[in-house]
Amino acid sequence: MRKFKIPKGYTSTNKTIRFPDAVIEQVEEAIRGTDCNFSQFIIEATRFALENLSEEAEFPKEEKA
């Protein structure tokens, strides 16, 4: 599994999405003092989650008996 990295600039398309207030506060705290904005953080977090989903599909966790 790769390490989560706060991303740099990129090209994008605008989408509207709602987040719980608590999640917004946690993201804003995580990016405070960095050159990363909210959208960049969410995009990287989504990429990270998607990669982990595909890794789980390749290597399913063993079920405990």
All heavy atoms as TSV, in Angstrom:
chain	resi	resn	atom	element	x	y	z
A	1	MET	N	N	0.847	-1.175	0.000
A	1	MET	CA	C	0.000	0.000	0.000
A	1	MET	C	C	0.893	1.239	0.000
A	1	MET	O	O	1.841	1.323	0.748
A	1	MET	CB	C	-0.886	-0.021	1.246
A	1	MET	CG	C	-1.740	1.190	1.355
A	1	MET	SD	S	-2.764	1.401	2.847
A	1	MET	CE	C	-2.973	-0.171	3.532
A	2	ARG	N	N	0.551	2.184	-0.869
A	2	ARG	CA	C	1.351	3.399	-0.931
A	2	ARG	C	C	0.978	4.340	0.210
A	2	ARG	O	O	-0.089	4.232	0.794
A	2	ARG	CB	C	1.185	4.084	-2.277
A	2	ARG	CG	C	-0.129	4.777	-2.482
A	2	ARG	CD	C	-0.158	5.429	-3.867
A	2	ARG	NE	N	-1.444	6.000	-4.132
A	2	ARG	CZ	C	-1.818	7.227	-3.772
A	2	ARG	NH1	N	-0.993	7.999	-3.120
A	2	ARG	NH2	N	-3.009	7.689	-4.063
A	3	LYS	N	N	1.864	5.254	0.503
A	3	LYS	CA	C	1.659	6.240	1.554
A	3	LYS	C	C	0.783	7.370	1.028
A	3	LYS	O	O	0.893	7.765	-0.130
A	3	LYS	CB	C	3.020	6.790	1.994
A	3	LYS	CG	C	2.941	7.718	3.162
A	3	LYS	CD	C	4.323	8.155	3.594
A	3	LYS	CE	C	4.198	9.158	4.716
A	3	LYS	NZ	N	5.482	9.653	5.158
A	4	PHE	N	N	-0.127	7.885	1.863
A	4	PHE	CA	C	-0.966	9.016	1.492
A	4	PHE	C	C	-0.105	10.263	1.373
A	4	PHE	O	O	0.688	10.559	2.265
A	4	PHE	CB	C	-2.050	9.240	2.550
A	4	PHE	CG	C	-2.993	10.354	2.209
A	4	PHE	CD1	C	-4.091	10.119	1.409
A	4	PHE	CD2	C	-2.783	11.630	2.670
A	4	PHE	CE1	C	-4.954	11.130	1.081
A	4	PHE	CE2	C	-3.643	12.659	2.351
A	4	PHE	CZ	C	-4.742	12.406	1.554
A	5	LYS	N	N	-0.220	10.972	0.235
A	5	LYS	CA	C	0.546	12.196	0.008
A	5	LYS	C	C	-0.403	13.326	-0.346
A	5	LYS	O	O	-1.342	13.124	-1.115
A	5	LYS	CB	C	1.533	12.020	-1.146
A	5	LYS	CG	C	2.618	11.030	-0.892
A	5	LYS	CD	C	3.580	11.016	-2.055
A	5	LYS	CE	C	3.409	9.704	-2.780
A	5	LYS	NZ	N	4.187	9.580	-3.985
A	6	ILE	N	N	-0.172	14.492	0.207
A	6	ILE	CA	C	-0.955	15.662	-0.166
A	6	ILE	C	C	-0.494	16.084	-1.560
A	6	ILE	O	O	0.696	16.300	-1.787
A	6	ILE	CB	C	-0.787	16.794	0.857
A	6	ILE	CG1	C	-1.383	16.350	2.199
A	6	ILE	CG2	C	-1.450	18.070	0.358
A	6	ILE	CD1	C	-1.230	17.346	3.318
A	7	PRO	N	N	-1.426	16.163	-2.517
A	7	PRO	CA	C	-1.054	16.395	-3.919
A	7	PRO	C	C	-0.715	17.843	-4.252
A	7	PRO	O	O	-1.048	18.762	-3.514
A	7	PRO	CB	C	-2.316	15.971	-4.673
A	7	PRO	CG	C	-3.422	16.299	-3.719
A	7	PRO	CD	C	-2.861	15.991	-2.352
A	8	LYS	N	N	-0.087	17.992	-5.404
A	8	LYS	CA	C	0.188	19.312	-5.988
A	8	LYS	C	C	-0.884	19.599	-7.038
A	8	LYS	O	O	-1.858	18.866	-7.154
A	8	LYS	CB	C	1.582	19.308	-6.624
A	8	LYS	CG	C	2.686	18.933	-5.669
A	8	LYS	CD	C	3.048	20.075	-4.781
A	8	LYS	CE	C	4.246	19.707	-3.926
A	8	LYS	NZ	N	4.253	20.254	-2.644
A	9	GLY	N	N	-0.718	20.618	-7.874
A	9	GLY	CA	C	-1.712	21.031	-8.861
A	9	GLY	C	C	-2.049	19.987	-9.917
A	9	GLY	O	O	-1.314	19.043	-10.127
A	10	TYR	N	N	-3.175	20.168	-10.595
A	10	TYR	CA	C	-3.670	19.259	-11.617
A	10	TYR	C	C	-4.794	19.940	-12.383
A	10	TYR	O	O	-5.272	20.991	-11.985
A	10	TYR	CB	C	-4.212	17.975	-10.977
A	10	TYR	CG	C	-5.250	18.273	-9.924
A	10	TYR	CD1	C	-6.590	18.400	-10.268
A	10	TYR	CD2	C	-4.887	18.495	-8.611
A	10	TYR	CE1	C	-7.540	18.740	-9.322
A	10	TYR	CE2	C	-5.835	18.825	-7.657
A	10	TYR	CZ	C	-7.159	18.932	-8.019
A	10	TYR	OH	O	-8.098	19.274	-7.085
A	11	THR	N	N	-5.255	19.360	-13.500
A	11	THR	CA	C	-6.429	19.872	-14.203
A	11	THR	C	C	-7.654	19.161	-13.656
A	11	THR	O	O	-7.558	18.038	-13.147
A	11	THR	CB	C	-6.322	19.628	-15.724
A	11	THR	OG1	O	-6.244	18.234	-15.952
A	11	THR	CG2	C	-5.110	20.341	-16.302
A	12	SER	N	N	-8.831	19.783	-13.765
A	12	SER	CA	C	-10.006	19.190	-13.130
A	12	SER	C	C	-11.309	19.647	-13.764
A	12	SER	O	O	-11.335	20.569	-14.570
A	12	SER	CB	C	-10.028	19.548	-11.647
A	12	SER	OG	O	-10.192	20.941	-11.493
A	13	THR	N	N	-12.389	18.972	-13.369
A	13	THR	CA	C	-13.752	19.312	-13.742
A	13	THR	C	C	-14.524	19.582	-12.461
A	13	THR	O	O	-14.360	18.860	-11.471
A	13	THR	CB	C	-14.415	18.142	-14.506
A	13	THR	OG1	O	-13.637	17.877	-15.661
A	13	THR	CG2	C	-15.834	18.468	-14.905
A	14	ASN	N	N	-15.375	20.588	-12.459
A	14	ASN	CA	C	-16.129	20.960	-11.274
A	14	ASN	C	C	-17.282	19.988	-11.015
A	14	ASN	O	O	-18.030	19.650	-11.923
A	14	ASN	CB	C	-16.665	22.385	-11.441
A	14	ASN	CG	C	-17.250	22.928	-10.169
A	14	ASN	OD1	O	-16.793	22.611	-9.086
A	14	ASN	ND2	N	-18.271	23.753	-10.311
A	15	LYS	N	N	-17.403	19.505	-9.769
A	15	LYS	CA	C	-18.514	18.677	-9.303
A	15	LYS	C	C	-18.952	19.225	-7.955
A	15	LYS	O	O	-18.151	19.753	-7.205
A	15	LYS	CB	C	-18.079	17.212	-9.105
A	15	LYS	CG	C	-17.853	16.468	-10.372
A	15	LYS	CD	C	-19.178	16.194	-11.015
A	15	LYS	CE	C	-19.123	14.991	-11.920
A	15	LYS	NZ	N	-20.385	14.737	-12.556
A	16	THR	N	N	-20.237	19.055	-7.648
A	16	THR	CA	C	-20.743	19.487	-6.346
A	16	THR	C	C	-20.980	18.250	-5.487
A	16	THR	O	O	-21.576	17.281	-5.934
A	16	THR	CB	C	-22.059	20.263	-6.506
A	16	THR	OG1	O	-21.807	21.395	-7.336
A	16	THR	CG2	C	-22.602	20.713	-5.171
A	17	ILE	N	N	-20.494	18.288	-4.249
A	17	ILE	CA	C	-20.651	17.168	-3.324
A	17	ILE	C	C	-20.828	17.725	-1.922
A	17	ILE	O	O	-20.267	18.766	-1.578
A	17	ILE	CB	C	-19.427	16.222	-3.418
A	17	ILE	CG1	C	-19.636	14.982	-2.565
A	17	ILE	CG2	C	-18.149	16.930	-3.086
A	17	ILE	CD1	C	-18.625	13.894	-2.801
A	18	ARG	N	N	-21.620	17.041	-1.125
A	18	ARG	CA	C	-21.849	17.480	0.261
A	18	ARG	C	C	-21.048	16.607	1.213
A	18	ARG	O	O	-20.958	15.400	1.029
A	18	ARG	CB	C	-23.326	17.395	0.603
A	18	ARG	CG	C	-24.157	18.355	-0.196
A	18	ARG	CD	C	-25.634	18.231	0.211
A	18	ARG	NE	N	-26.452	19.063	-0.619
A	18	ARG	CZ	C	-26.728	20.340	-0.385
A	18	ARG	NH1	N	-26.228	20.928	0.683
A	18	ARG	NH2	N	-27.482	21.028	-1.200
A	19	PHE	N	N	-20.470	17.230	2.227
A	19	PHE	CA	C	-19.718	16.530	3.259
A	19	PHE	C	C	-20.291	16.876	4.617
A	19	PHE	O	O	-20.717	18.019	4.844
A	19	PHE	CB	C	-18.246	16.973	3.253
A	19	PHE	CG	C	-17.454	16.447	2.103
A	19	PHE	CD1	C	-17.331	17.176	0.944
A	19	PHE	CD2	C	-16.833	15.211	2.192
A	19	PHE	CE1	C	-16.606	16.691	-0.119
A	19	PHE	CE2	C	-16.099	14.721	1.133
A	19	PHE	CZ	C	-15.984	15.462	-0.033
A	20	PRO	N	N	-20.268	15.943	5.554
A	20	PRO	CA	C	-20.656	16.279	6.924
A	20	PRO	C	C	-19.713	17.362	7.469
A	20	PRO	O	O	-18.520	17.375	7.143
A	20	PRO	CB	C	-20.474	14.962	7.684
A	20	PRO	CG	C	-20.517	13.897	6.636
A	20	PRO	CD	C	-19.929	14.525	5.404
A	21	ASP	N	N	-20.260	18.251	8.278
A	21	ASP	CA	C	-19.454	19.347	8.836
A	21	ASP	C	C	-18.209	18.846	9.552
A	21	ASP	O	O	-17.135	19.434	9.421
A	21	ASP	CB	C	-20.292	20.198	9.792
A	21	ASP	CG	C	-21.376	20.982	9.073
A	21	ASP	OD1	O	-21.264	21.175	7.842
A	21	ASP	OD2	O	-22.353	21.390	9.738
A	22	ALA	N	N	-18.340	17.749	10.290
A	22	ALA	CA	C	-17.198	17.223	11.045
A	22	ALA	C	C	-16.075	16.785	10.102
A	22	ALA	O	O	-14.892	16.975	10.410
A	22	ALA	CB	C	-17.633	16.061	11.928
A	23	VAL	N	N	-16.418	16.209	8.954
A	23	VAL	CA	C	-15.398	15.787	7.986
A	23	VAL	C	C	-14.698	17.008	7.410
A	23	VAL	O	O	-13.470	17.031	7.274
A	23	VAL	CB	C	-16.021	14.916	6.870
A	23	VAL	CG1	C	-15.018	14.635	5.767
A	23	VAL	CG2	C	-16.575	13.628	7.450
A	24	ILE	N	N	-15.458	18.031	7.085
A	24	ILE	CA	C	-14.876	19.266	6.564
A	24	ILE	C	C	-13.887	19.849	7.567
A	24	ILE	O	O	-12.766	20.234	7.205
A	24	ILE	CB	C	-15.976	20.292	6.210
A	24	ILE	CG1	C	-16.771	19.796	5.004
A	24	ILE	CG2	C	-15.375	21.671	5.936
A	24	ILE	CD1	C	-18.004	20.609	4.693
A	25	GLU	N	N	-14.269	19.884	8.821
A	25	GLU	CA	C	-13.380	20.415	9.857
A	25	GLU	C	C	-12.098	19.597	9.965
A	25	GLU	O	O	-11.004	20.158	10.088
A	25	GLU	CB	C	-14.102	20.447	11.204
A	25	GLU	CG	C	-15.216	21.478	11.252
A	25	GLU	CD	C	-16.114	21.341	12.475
A	25	GLU	OE1	O	-15.780	20.551	13.390
A	25	GLU	OE2	O	-17.155	22.018	12.508
A	26	GLN	N	N	-12.215	18.267	9.878
A	26	GLN	CA	C	-11.027	17.409	9.972
A	26	GLN	C	C	-10.099	17.613	8.777
A	26	GLN	O	O	-8.877	17.670	8.942
A	26	GLN	CB	C	-11.438	15.941	10.058
A	26	GLN	CG	C	-12.053	15.579	11.384
A	26	GLN	CD	C	-12.504	14.136	11.410
A	26	GLN	OE1	O	-13.205	13.678	10.514
A	26	GLN	NE2	N	-12.092	13.422	12.436
A	27	VAL	N	N	-10.661	17.737	7.593
A	27	VAL	CA	C	-9.839	17.966	6.397
A	27	VAL	C	C	-9.160	19.328	6.497
A	27	VAL	O	O	-7.961	19.451	6.246
A	27	VAL	CB	C	-10.677	17.858	5.107
A	27	VAL	CG1	C	-9.872	18.317	3.897
A	27	VAL	CG2	C	-11.185	16.433	4.910
A	28	GLU	N	N	-9.902	20.341	6.865
A	28	GLU	CA	C	-9.317	21.678	6.977
A	28	GLU	C	C	-8.190	21.709	7.997
A	28	GLU	O	O	-7.179	22.377	7.788
A	28	GLU	CB	C	-10.397	22.704	7.290
A	28	GLU	CG	C	-11.302	22.949	6.076
A	28	GLU	CD	C	-12.456	23.898	6.339
A	28	GLU	OE1	O	-12.755	24.202	7.520
A	28	GLU	OE2	O	-13.069	24.329	5.350
A	29	GLU	N	N	-8.336	20.973	9.089
A	29	GLU	CA	C	-7.269	20.889	10.083
A	29	GLU	C	C	-6.047	20.177	9.490
A	29	GLU	O	O	-4.917	20.599	9.693
A	29	GLU	CB	C	-7.755	20.141	11.326
A	29	GLU	CG	C	-6.701	19.941	12.388
A	29	GLU	CD	C	-6.170	21.218	13.008
A	29	GLU	OE1	O	-6.913	22.223	13.047
A	29	GLU	OE2	O	-5.008	21.214	13.447
A	30	ALA	N	N	-6.271	19.119	8.723
A	30	ALA	CA	C	-5.172	18.351	8.135
A	30	ALA	C	C	-4.383	19.161	7.115
A	30	ALA	O	O	-3.165	18.988	6.999
A	30	ALA	CB	C	-5.717	17.080	7.483
A	31	ILE	N	N	-5.053	20.049	6.381
A	31	ILE	CA	C	-4.358	20.810	5.329
A	31	ILE	C	C	-3.860	22.172	5.802
A	31	ILE	O	O	-3.133	22.842	5.071
A	31	ILE	CB	C	-5.246	20.973	4.071
A	31	ILE	CG1	C	-6.501	21.773	4.369
A	31	ILE	CG2	C	-5.557	19.622	3.462
A	31	ILE	CD1	C	-7.380	22.054	3.147
A	32	ARG	N	N	-4.229	22.561	7.009
A	32	ARG	CA	C	-3.792	23.855	7.538
A	32	ARG	C	C	-2.264	23.945	7.518
A	32	ARG	O	O	-1.574	23.032	7.937
A	32	ARG	CB	C	-4.309	24.048	8.969
A	32	ARG	CG	C	-4.091	25.460	9.495
A	32	ARG	CD	C	-4.838	25.714	10.789
A	32	ARG	NE	N	-6.270	25.780	10.500
A	32	ARG	CZ	C	-7.206	25.052	11.118
A	32	ARG	NH1	N	-6.871	24.207	12.064
A	32	ARG	NH2	N	-8.474	25.174	10.797
A	33	GLY	N	N	-1.744	25.010	6.956
A	33	GLY	CA	C	-0.307	25.229	6.908
A	33	GLY	C	C	0.378	24.554	5.731
A	33	GLY	O	O	1.604	24.601	5.627
A	34	THR	N	N	-0.402	23.931	4.844
A	34	THR	CA	C	0.175	23.303	3.651
A	34	THR	C	C	-0.238	24.119	2.432
A	34	THR	O	O	-1.056	25.031	2.537
A	34	THR	CB	C	-0.329	21.858	3.459
A	34	THR	OG1	O	-1.707	21.882	3.069
A	34	THR	CG2	C	-0.171	21.032	4.733
A	35	ASP	N	N	0.288	23.749	1.264
A	35	ASP	CA	C	-0.133	24.424	0.028
A	35	ASP	C	C	-1.229	23.620	-0.678
A	35	ASP	O	O	-1.508	23.821	-1.841
A	35	ASP	CB	C	1.049	24.694	-0.900
A	35	ASP	CG	C	1.724	23.424	-1.377
A	35	ASP	OD1	O	1.399	22.337	-0.874
A	35	ASP	OD2	O	2.586	23.522	-2.266
A	36	CYS	N	N	-1.865	22.704	0.050
A	36	CYS	CA	C	-2.940	21.860	-0.482
A	36	CYS	C	C	-4.289	22.496	-0.165
A	36	CYS	O	O	-4.496	23.013	0.935
A	36	CYS	CB	C	-2.846	20.483	0.166
A	36	CYS	SG	S	-4.108	19.322	-0.373
A	37	ASN	N	N	-5.218	22.444	-1.137
A	37	ASN	CA	C	-6.569	22.936	-0.845
A	37	ASN	C	C	-7.511	21.754	-0.587
A	37	ASN	O	O	-7.136	20.589	-0.739
A	37	ASN	CB	C	-7.084	23.851	-1.966
A	37	ASN	CG	C	-7.276	23.143	-3.282
A	37	ASN	OD1	O	-7.746	22.001	-3.346
A	37	ASN	ND2	N	-6.927	23.812	-4.367
A	38	PHE	N	N	-8.726	22.053	-0.189
A	38	PHE	CA	C	-9.704	21.030	0.179
A	38	PHE	C	C	-9.919	20.035	-0.955
A	38	PHE	O	O	-9.876	18.818	-0.751
A	38	PHE	CB	C	-11.033	21.703	0.562
A	38	PHE	CG	C	-12.056	20.754	1.095
A	38	PHE	CD1	C	-12.106	20.461	2.442
A	38	PHE	CD2	C	-12.971	20.162	0.247
A	38	PHE	CE1	C	-13.061	19.580	2.945
A	38	PHE	CE2	C	-13.925	19.272	0.735
A	38	PHE	CZ	C	-13.972	18.985	2.088
A	39	SER	N	N	-10.134	20.531	-2.159
A	39	SER	CA	C	-10.388	19.649	-3.304
A	39	SER	C	C	-9.213	18.725	-3.576
A	39	SER	O	O	-9.398	17.528	-3.824
A	39	SER	CB	C	-10.694	20.465	-4.558
A	39	SER	OG	O	-11.920	21.140	-4.414
A	40	GLN	N	N	-8.010	19.248	-3.547
A	40	GLN	CA	C	-6.836	18.423	-3.787
A	40	GLN	C	C	-6.736	17.294	-2.762
A	40	GLN	O	O	-6.425	16.158	-3.102
A	40	GLN	CB	C	-5.563	19.273	-3.734
A	40	GLN	CG	C	-5.423	20.223	-4.894
A	40	GLN	CD	C	-4.286	21.201	-4.692
A	40	GLN	OE1	O	-4.070	21.688	-3.578
A	40	GLN	NE2	N	-3.564	21.494	-5.752
A	41	PHE	N	N	-7.009	17.623	-1.513
A	41	PHE	CA	C	-6.949	16.618	-0.454
A	41	PHE	C	C	-7.979	15.527	-0.682
A	41	PHE	O	O	-7.676	14.336	-0.596
A	41	PHE	CB	C	-7.168	17.283	0.912
A	41	PHE	CG	C	-7.010	16.330	2.059
A	41	PHE	CD1	C	-5.785	16.209	2.701
A	41	PHE	CD2	C	-8.079	15.563	2.505
A	41	PHE	CE1	C	-5.637	15.330	3.764
A	41	PHE	CE2	C	-7.928	14.678	3.568
A	41	PHE	CZ	C	-6.705	14.561	4.197
A	42	ILE	N	N	-9.216	15.912	-1.004
A	42	ILE	CA	C	-10.289	14.940	-1.214
A	42	ILE	C	C	-9.995	14.059	-2.428
A	42	ILE	O	O	-10.230	12.848	-2.405
A	42	ILE	CB	C	-11.648	15.653	-1.361
A	42	ILE	CG1	C	-12.024	16.369	-0.058
A	42	ILE	CG2	C	-12.742	14.688	-1.789
A	42	ILE	CD1	C	-12.082	15.484	1.176
A	43	ILE	N	N	-9.450	14.639	-3.482
A	43	ILE	CA	C	-9.100	13.855	-4.668
A	43	ILE	C	C	-8.042	12.817	-4.319
A	43	ILE	O	O	-8.158	11.641	-4.686
A	43	ILE	CB	C	-8.645	14.772	-5.812
A	43	ILE	CG1	C	-9.842	15.546	-6.343
A	43	ILE	CG2	C	-7.956	13.983	-6.923
A	43	ILE	CD1	C	-9.480	16.717	-7.217
A	44	GLU	N	N	-7.012	13.213	-3.605
A	44	GLU	CA	C	-5.964	12.266	-3.235
A	44	GLU	C	C	-6.509	11.199	-2.291
A	44	GLU	O	O	-6.170	10.020	-2.424
A	44	GLU	CB	C	-4.782	12.994	-2.597
A	44	GLU	CG	C	-3.635	12.082	-2.224
A	44	GLU	CD	C	-2.992	11.353	-3.393
A	44	GLU	OE1	O	-3.218	11.719	-4.557
A	44	GLU	OE2	O	-2.245	10.382	-3.127
A	45	ALA	N	N	-7.357	11.579	-1.359
A	45	ALA	CA	C	-7.961	10.601	-0.450
A	45	ALA	C	C	-8.818	9.603	-1.223
A	45	ALA	O	O	-8.814	8.403	-0.930
A	45	ALA	CB	C	-8.790	11.310	0.616
A	46	THR	N	N	-9.535	10.074	-2.223
A	46	THR	CA	C	-10.363	9.197	-3.054
A	46	THR	C	C	-9.493	8.253	-3.864
A	46	THR	O	O	-9.767	7.048	-3.941
A	46	THR	CB	C	-11.265	10.035	-3.978
A	46	THR	OG1	O	-12.064	10.900	-3.169
A	46	THR	CG2	C	-12.158	9.150	-4.822
A	47	ARG	N	N	-8.432	8.760	-4.457
A	47	ARG	CA	C	-7.499	7.905	-5.206
A	47	ARG	C	C	-6.915	6.827	-4.295
A	47	ARG	O	O	-6.808	5.660	-4.669
A	47	ARG	CB	C	-6.373	8.735	-5.812
A	47	ARG	CG	C	-6.799	9.544	-6.998
A	47	ARG	CD	C	-5.628	10.319	-7.567
A	47	ARG	NE	N	-6.051	11.063	-8.732
A	47	ARG	CZ	C	-5.573	12.230	-9.089
A	47	ARG	NH1	N	-4.626	12.812	-8.370
A	47	ARG	NH2	N	-6.018	12.842	-10.167
A	48	PHE	N	N	-6.524	7.229	-3.109
A	48	PHE	CA	C	-5.955	6.313	-2.128
A	48	PHE	C	C	-6.969	5.215	-1.792
A	48	PHE	O	O	-6.634	4.027	-1.783
A	48	PHE	CB	C	-5.580	7.119	-0.878
A	48	PHE	CG	C	-4.891	6.334	0.187
A	48	PHE	CD1	C	-3.532	6.071	0.098
A	48	PHE	CD2	C	-5.580	5.878	1.293
A	48	PHE	CE1	C	-2.883	5.355	1.099
A	48	PHE	CE2	C	-4.944	5.166	2.291
A	48	PHE	CZ	C	-3.585	4.901	2.196
A	49	ALA	N	N	-8.212	5.595	-1.556
A	49	ALA	CA	C	-9.266	4.620	-1.243
A	49	ALA	C	C	-9.507	3.684	-2.422
A	49	ALA	O	O	-9.648	2.464	-2.237
A	49	ALA	CB	C	-10.555	5.344	-0.864
A	50	LEU	N	N	-9.550	4.217	-3.629
A	50	LEU	CA	C	-9.773	3.385	-4.807
A	50	LEU	C	C	-8.641	2.380	-5.017
A	50	LEU	O	O	-8.884	1.223	-5.366
A	50	LEU	CB	C	-9.947	4.262	-6.051
A	50	LEU	CG	C	-11.236	5.073	-6.093
A	50	LEU	CD1	C	-11.185	6.083	-7.227
A	50	LEU	CD2	C	-12.447	4.159	-6.222
A	51	GLU	N	N	-7.411	2.810	-4.803
A	51	GLU	CA	C	-6.276	1.889	-4.924
A	51	GLU	C	C	-6.390	0.772	-3.899
A	51	GLU	O	O	-6.108	-0.386	-4.205
A	51	GLU	CB	C	-4.956	2.625	-4.739
A	51	GLU	CG	C	-4.521	3.393	-5.950
A	51	GLU	CD	C	-3.165	4.044	-5.762
A	51	GLU	OE1	O	-2.424	3.669	-4.821
A	51	GLU	OE2	O	-2.846	4.938	-6.558
A	52	ASN	N	N	-6.773	1.114	-2.694
A	52	ASN	CA	C	-6.901	0.103	-1.647
A	52	ASN	C	C	-8.045	-0.853	-1.939
A	52	ASN	O	O	-7.955	-2.041	-1.623
A	52	ASN	CB	C	-7.064	0.748	-0.275
A	52	ASN	CG	C	-5.767	1.345	0.210
A	52	ASN	OD1	O	-4.704	0.768	0.010
A	52	ASN	ND2	N	-5.828	2.503	0.815
A	53	LEU	N	N	-9.112	-0.372	-2.549
A	53	LEU	CA	C	-10.200	-1.262	-2.939
A	53	LEU	C	C	-9.719	-2.276	-3.961
A	53	LEU	O	O	-10.034	-3.462	-3.867
A	53	LEU	CB	C	-11.371	-0.465	-3.522
A	53	LEU	CG	C	-12.247	0.277	-2.544
A	53	LEU	CD1	C	-13.284	1.105	-3.306
A	53	LEU	CD2	C	-12.931	-0.673	-1.587
A	54	SER	N	N	-8.956	-1.821	-4.948
A	54	SER	CA	C	-8.468	-2.744	-5.969
A	54	SER	C	C	-7.454	-3.714	-5.373
A	54	SER	O	O	-7.405	-4.871	-5.766
A	54	SER	CB	C	-7.888	-1.995	-7.164
A	54	SER	OG	O	-6.757	-1.252	-6.797
A	55	GLU	N	N	-6.649	-3.285	-4.412
A	55	GLU	CA	C	-5.716	-4.188	-3.742
A	55	GLU	C	C	-6.473	-5.247	-2.955
A	55	GLU	O	O	-6.095	-6.411	-2.947
A	55	GLU	CB	C	-4.786	-3.419	-2.802
A	55	GLU	CG	C	-3.704	-2.640	-3.517
A	55	GLU	CD	C	-2.825	-1.853	-2.559
A	55	GLU	OE1	O	-2.874	-2.108	-1.341
A	55	GLU	OE2	O	-2.085	-0.987	-3.041
A	56	GLU	N	N	-7.577	-4.861	-2.301
A	56	GLU	CA	C	-8.367	-5.817	-1.549
A	56	GLU	C	C	-9.012	-6.834	-2.483
A	56	GLU	O	O	-9.157	-7.992	-2.139
A	56	GLU	CB	C	-9.434	-5.109	-0.721
A	56	GLU	CG	C	-8.867	-4.408	0.489
A	56	GLU	CD	C	-9.931	-3.727	1.324
A	56	GLU	OE1	O	-11.127	-4.068	1.181
A	56	GLU	OE2	O	-9.572	-2.855	2.116
A	57	ALA	N	N	-9.395	-6.405	-3.679
A	57	ALA	CA	C	-9.985	-7.322	-4.646
A	57	ALA	C	C	-8.947	-8.343	-5.106
A	57	ALA	O	O	-9.269	-9.512	-5.314
A	57	ALA	CB	C	-10.539	-6.553	-5.838
A	58	GLU	N	N	-7.694	-7.913	-5.246
A	58	GLU	CA	C	-6.624	-8.814	-5.660
A	58	GLU	C	C	-6.203	-9.747	-4.534
A	58	GLU	O	O	-5.891	-10.899	-4.752
A	58	GLU	CB	C	-5.405	-8.012	-6.113
A	58	GLU	CG	C	-5.604	-7.253	-7.403
A	58	GLU	CD	C	-4.395	-6.405	-7.745
A	58	GLU	OE1	O	-3.260	-6.791	-7.407
A	58	GLU	OE2	O	-4.592	-5.337	-8.351
A	59	PHE	N	N	-6.178	-9.215	-3.318
A	59	PHE	CA	C	-5.723	-9.966	-2.152
A	59	PHE	C	C	-6.776	-9.871	-1.049
A	59	PHE	O	O	-6.602	-9.129	-0.088
A	59	PHE	CB	C	-4.386	-9.413	-1.634
A	59	PHE	CG	C	-3.327	-9.349	-2.695
A	59	PHE	CD1	C	-2.990	-8.139	-3.284
A	59	PHE	CD2	C	-2.674	-10.498	-3.110
A	59	PHE	CE1	C	-2.002	-8.077	-4.265
A	59	PHE	CE2	C	-1.694	-10.433	-4.084
A	59	PHE	CZ	C	-1.362	-9.225	-4.662
A	60	PRO	N	N	-7.882	-10.610	-1.169
A	60	PRO	CA	C	-8.928	-10.509	-0.141
A	60	PRO	C	C	-8.399	-10.914	1.223
A	60	PRO	O	O	-7.553	-11.800	1.337
A	60	PRO	CB	C	-10.017	-11.466	-0.624
A	60	PRO	CG	C	-9.440	-12.224	-1.758
A	60	PRO	CD	C	-8.175	-11.568	-2.189
A	61	LYS	N	N	-8.890	-10.230	2.247
A	61	LYS	CA	C	-8.495	-10.546	3.617
A	61	LYS	C	C	-9.088	-11.895	3.991
A	61	LYS	O	O	-10.208	-12.225	3.621
A	61	LYS	CB	C	-8.997	-9.461	4.585
A	61	LYS	CG	C	-8.332	-8.129	4.367
A	61	LYS	CD	C	-8.869	-7.112	5.331
A	61	LYS	CE	C	-8.231	-5.754	5.070
A	61	LYS	NZ	N	-8.794	-4.715	5.908
A	62	GLU	N	N	-8.297	-12.660	4.740
A	62	GLU	CA	C	-8.784	-13.951	5.193
A	62	GLU	C	C	-9.845	-13.738	6.260
A	62	GLU	O	O	-9.685	-12.901	7.152
A	62	GLU	CB	C	-7.642	-14.787	5.755
A	62	GLU	CG	C	-6.628	-15.193	4.703
A	62	GLU	CD	C	-5.521	-16.045	5.315
A	62	GLU	OE1	O	-5.730	-16.617	6.390
A	62	GLU	OE2	O	-4.457	-16.116	4.683
A	63	GLU	N	N	-10.940	-14.479	6.147
A	63	GLU	CA	C	-11.992	-14.376	7.142
A	63	GLU	C	C	-11.591	-15.137	8.381
A	63	GLU	O	O	-10.975	-16.203	8.302
A	63	GLU	CB	C	-13.305	-14.934	6.574
A	63	GLU	CG	C	-13.857	-14.083	5.456
A	63	GLU	CD	C	-15.208	-14.611	5.001
A	63	GLU	OE1	O	-15.914	-15.227	5.815
A	63	GLU	OE2	O	-15.539	-14.396	3.826
A	64	LYS	N	N	-11.926	-14.587	9.535
A	64	LYS	CA	C	-11.617	-15.254	10.804
A	64	LYS	C	C	-12.729	-16.260	11.101
A	64	LYS	O	O	-13.898	-15.975	10.906
A	64	LYS	CB	C	-11.508	-14.231	11.933
A	64	LYS	CG	C	-10.328	-13.298	11.733
A	64	LYS	CD	C	-10.224	-12.313	12.866
A	64	LYS	CE	C	-9.066	-11.374	12.618
A	64	LYS	NZ	N	-8.961	-10.370	13.673
A	65	ALA	N	N	-12.343	-17.400	11.584
A	65	ALA	CA	C	-13.328	-18.453	11.879
A	65	ALA	C	C	-13.979	-18.238	13.218
A	65	ALA	O	O	-13.554	-17.592	14.075
A	65	ALA	CB	C	-12.648	-19.813	11.846
